[in-house]
Amino acid sequence: MDVKQVLFMSKGDGEHSYAQTSTYTQKVASLTKPAIASTVDSLLEEGFFPCELLNVADLGCASGPSVVTFMSTVIESVQEKCARSSCPPPEFQFYLNDLPGNDFNTLFNSLSNFSRSYESLSCFIMGAPGSFHGRLFPRNCVHLAHSSYSVHWLSQVN
């Protein structure tokens, strides 16, 4: 049996689902906001800014609220940088990655409030199911990759 095909968090949004019981990962996501903001600021300092499109990947996103915290932190950090630099914000493209067994339906249903909060921006969100032990994206297309609790599964950089 291939573990990548059967490993997943508790699905749905019921009382015992990952979406409802991931308070620890949400707390960690909140605590890492300053580090993410600093990373985004550094990225935009390296001759990359201003840019027209920012491609961001969340590896091992699961279906809990921490993905919203991460995406919001990235967007707000870029908006602050744009305000300081007097330039328009880029389009955002978020790739939400997890194993195929992840509950992507619950994940995307939970993003409706997020989408409304940032409806004035050009923001695209897509699922990228698959294992990051293999290649998920074309070369040189992701500007920022993030992983809260799944990168420890990596055995090598691909």
C-alpha positions, 0 to 999 in steps of 0.5 A: 500500500502506498502511504502517499495515497492513504495518508490524510488528516480527518476530513470535513469540518465536523467536531473531530476534523482537522479543520476544527482540531488544528489549534496547535498548528494555528498557534504556530502559524500565528507565531511565525507571522513575523518570520514570514513577513521578514522573509517576504520583505527580504524577497522583495529587496533582492532585485525582484521588486516591483514584480507583476506576479508573486507565486507562492506555495504552501507545502502540506497545507492540510485543511485547517485555518493555518493556510489562511494565516499564511496567505494573509501574512504574505499579502499584507507584507507585500501590501506594506512593501508596496505602500512604502515603495509607492508601487502597485501590488502584484497579482498573487498566485497561491499553490496549496499543496498536500497529498491527494487524500487531503480534503481539498473540498473543505479547504477551498470551502473555508477560503470564501471569507479569505477571498472576500477580504482580498477581493480588491486584489488579483489573487488566484488560489489553486490546489496542487495535490501530490507529494513534494518528494517529486516535482510539483511545479515547473522550473523557476516558477515559485518565488516563495515556498512555505511548509509548517509541519510537512518539510520534515518528511523531505529526504532530498531537494528535488 
